[in-house]
Amino acid sequence: MIPAPAFLPLLDLGQALVGLRRGRFDEALALLEGVVARHPESVFAPEALWWLGAVQQVAKRDREALARTRRMILESYPNSAAALRV
């Protein structure tokens, strides 16, 4: 059995990605922000952070969003898969 603290951020990340595919950007943003805020030690936090920057850049037309999240990922999660992507 997967403990809830490890599983909940995965569920929120998955729900956010489904929301993105359905065009529910505000819902997705809230879920992604929640993963990063409530589960910063989760292995899913850096992935949520990357998606957060991508959505902010596209949906909110924030040109600096990916650059900001890139810095945050490299500083906070340098050994993550997301760090390899940025």
DAPEUR-V290211 format. One record per residue. N is the residue number from 1. RES is the residue in one letter. PSI is psi in degrees with one decimal (none if undefined). Layout:
# DAPEUR-V290211
[[N | RES | PSI] [N | RES | PSI]]
This chain:
# DAPEUR-V290211
[[1 | M | 135.4] [2 | I | 128.4] [3 | P | 144.7] [4 | A | -42.4] [5 | P | -27.7] [6 | A | -28.4] [7 | F | -35.3] [8 | L | -43.2] [9 | P | -32.5] [10 | L | -43.1] [11 | L | -44.9] [12 | D | -41.2] [13 | L | -45.0] [14 | G | -43.4] [15 | Q | -37.5] [16 | A | -42.9] [17 | L | -36.3] [18 | V | -42.7] [19 | G | -40.5] [20 | L | -44.6] [21 | R | -25.6] [22 | R | 1.7] [23 | G | 16.8] [24 | R | 72.9] [25 | F | -40.6] [26 | D | -40.9] [27 | E | -44.7] [28 | A | -43.1] [29 | L | -44.6] [30 | A | -42.5] [31 | L | -43.3] [32 | L | -43.4] [33 | E | -38.1] [34 | G | -40.8] [35 | V | -46.8] [36 | V | -41.1] [37 | A | -43.4] [38 | R | -22.1] [39 | H | 53.6] [40 | P | -20.6] [41 | E | -4.5] [42 | S | 149.3] [43 | V | -14.0] [44 | F | -11.9] [45 | A | -45.7] [46 | P | -35.6] [47 | E | -42.7] [48 | A | -39.5] [49 | L | -42.3] [50 | W | -47.7] [51 | W | -36.4] [52 | L | -46.4] [53 | G | -40.8] [54 | A | -43.2] [55 | V | -41.5] [56 | Q | -39.0] [57 | Q | -43.6] [58 | V | -55.3] [59 | A | -34.0] [60 | K | -0.1] [61 | R | 39.2] [62 | D | 99.1] [63 | R | -24.8] [64 | E | -1.3] [65 | A | -48.1] [66 | L | -35.6] [67 | A | -41.6] [68 | R | -47.8] [69 | T | -31.6] [70 | R | -48.6] [71 | R | -43.2] [72 | M | -41.6] [73 | I | -46.3] [74 | L | -32.7] [75 | E | -44.3] [76 | S | -28.9] [77 | Y | 56.5] [78 | P | -23.0] [79 | N | 12.8] [80 | S | 163.4] [81 | A | -34.4] [82 | A | -34.1] [83 | A | -31.4] [84 | L | -28.9] [85 | R | -32.0] [86 | V | none]]
